[in-house]
Amino acid sequence: MASTTTKIVVNAKGIAAGGTNAHFTLLVDGQKVGEGTAGTTAKDFVFTPVLTADTAHKVQIQYDNDGSVNGQDRNLTVNSISIGGKAIAPNAGIVSYDKFALDGKDVVAGQSNMWWNGTLVVNADKSYFPASTSPAPTTPTPTPTTPEAGTTGKDTIVVNAQGVAAGGVNAHFKLLVDGKLVGDATVGTSGKDYSFTTDVADKVAHKVQIQYDNDSIVNGQDRSLTVNSVTINGHKYAATDSAVTYDKGALDGRDVVAGQKGMWWNGTLVVDAPAHDFPAGSVTTPTTPTTPTTPTTPTTPTTPTIPEPTGPGFYVATNGKDSWSGKLVAPNADGTDGPFASLQKAQSAMRSSDIDTTYVRGGDYHLKSPLWLDGQDSGVTFASYGNEKAVIHGGSQASVSIGVGGAKNVTIEGLTFTDGVASGHYVFADNASGLVFANNVVKGGGYGITVQNSANSQVVGNQFESTGAESIFVKAGSNATVVSDNLIRHPNAADRGDAGIWVNGSSDVKVTHNQIEDSPEKAIAVGSVQTDGSDATYRATIAYNKIIDANLESNDGGGIYLINRQQDLTNHTVVNNEVTGTTATNPSGQVASWGIYLDDWTSGATVKGNYVHGNIGGLFLHGGWNNTVVNNLVAGNTGDAMGLQQSVAWSGWKGHVMSNNEIYHNIFDTSKGTAVDIYGPGGAGTFHDNEYSGAQANGKLFQVWPQVLPSGTTGTLQNWQAAGYDKGSEWMDPHFINPGAGDYTLASNSPAYGEGFVALPFDQMGLLHHA
């Protein structure tokens, strides 16, 4: 059969986690063609496989390294696919997303964002693969040349390392030289030599880099890497030698401290190896200089726009008629055909055709009745036409504007919802799955977007303004739902409600990169409120969110609020969030208002790397056990920086004894408040290696009841440590940038870095695409 060389271009970008970018493999009909690693800027990846001509093929983009590291969720975004010069959108009708294994199961409609491992499959017909019009080249494709014998050698680098596993996963590192990957290894619990060979220029100094990339805490177990030695062509270095440094976090020359064996955080051990470590004969320098590749100028990020349609679709417009075909973008010249006038007519048309997308043109649409989508509507999309503003007005009798029940893989994108009733829902989904609600604007009314019993759904990139109740409600079995990059302002405006984002009875939900402002009560709330486990909630990830001004009309709540009346280990993760301005209706009275509040037996949670500043209280644990609080920057709060309380008196319930809570490597500032308050028992928390700051180094800033301090119920840091708390902790000036202006970020020369505190990713907290 005839063959053809087909150019396949995948335009993609990704979000890294643990220093590792998103990776994909390109397959055609299940056979590997090539692979790519996507950076944070969109880029074309070009492949030219030889395929059978005039035959349909499946072009498959297989995302294969999804993961969450320290709360950062690695993702792949495929912007477009081009086959033989024909562009295909990832949500086109011929594209599907086979989640997880490429097995024909868990298949949903194609989408740009790949939140889970899986394969984007383009079912390309034979028109994409025509027979070549010119003869195939007779000259074979050149293969890489190898250096002449006797002129090259190998540089040998040996890393002796071991590690501590967490969650059954061992520590992993990459070996780089001058930033270029040489190899990688997963270590065991005993020291072992890991040997690598590479060719680098001789008689030249190089940087040999051991990059630890999968730090994590699982059920209180902290994964870590220990590097005992690095040997470069026979020259052995200890991790603590003067030539070795530890670049914490990203490999960027920031947060650099002296080398050390124990790598407790992601980062890179860098050996500045001199030229004599790479003697002549260890490598051959090419006689012909390689022409350097001109670097690509980075694309300036822009606010994402919704592209105008490229595939078949129906159209709805304010000047349309339901008696027309709906296949024209605008009325024709003689007024005999054009778009539909109503969403319901477009729904009916999609049910009886192969077209599964309706584009809604700009203008105002007043619903006479809700649009309900059921099993007959699986796979359909209602989207705005490009960036035209299509406004859906809720009627006074309509408790729901758009409802989804029994349908799968429905997408609602780019629409504006307004004028809903305070007791209703603009979008309500129940008993559905694989739903996508993206880039919509929701104003006023009642609930914004509610997802109930609808697993594997996405609520991403939306904007909410003064919704009457919760802006986003994920409840009752909506497992593995992603809530990301949403801007929420003044939620719960009508009934005060519970939270801007409320996750209840749903597990493995990811709440990331949202910004919530001016909340009457909580901004983000996650957990269970029933004691029988009927709404149990596990393994939520709350990461990289920004909370501004929460709990404005309550005396009991928090910016980020977890509750666990199911009373078992949740394995929730709260990491790298910024929380500021959490106050109370009566801030000078008896209040329970905290930046991050683990209420009612929240247990087995990890609170790590958060920036909690300018609130009443900082962090609070209420009745829970086996929680880890590590590497948080808690500053400028007017109450306690850290609080623990055993008794949960709600309805007289009594829970598990509060124990095994570990609080370490945090910065607790007391410039406007106090340090720690424990309200029984004394062993509710284990403190060690924290840094305290403030004007009162000898102030009585620590309180424990019942009395365990030699000074009484309150005492100084010295009294606190005399009672057995905070071994290895100290008082210091952490060098805040501008505390007078409320900026408690750390200067690059902060002594806290030398004591084990890891720099926080302030620039990644909040929206991915700023409004």
Summary of the structure (lengths in Angstrom):
residues: 771
radius of gyration: 28.9
end to end distance: 53.6
largest distance: 93.0
contacts: 2791
relative contact order: 0.06
helix: 5%
strand: 44%
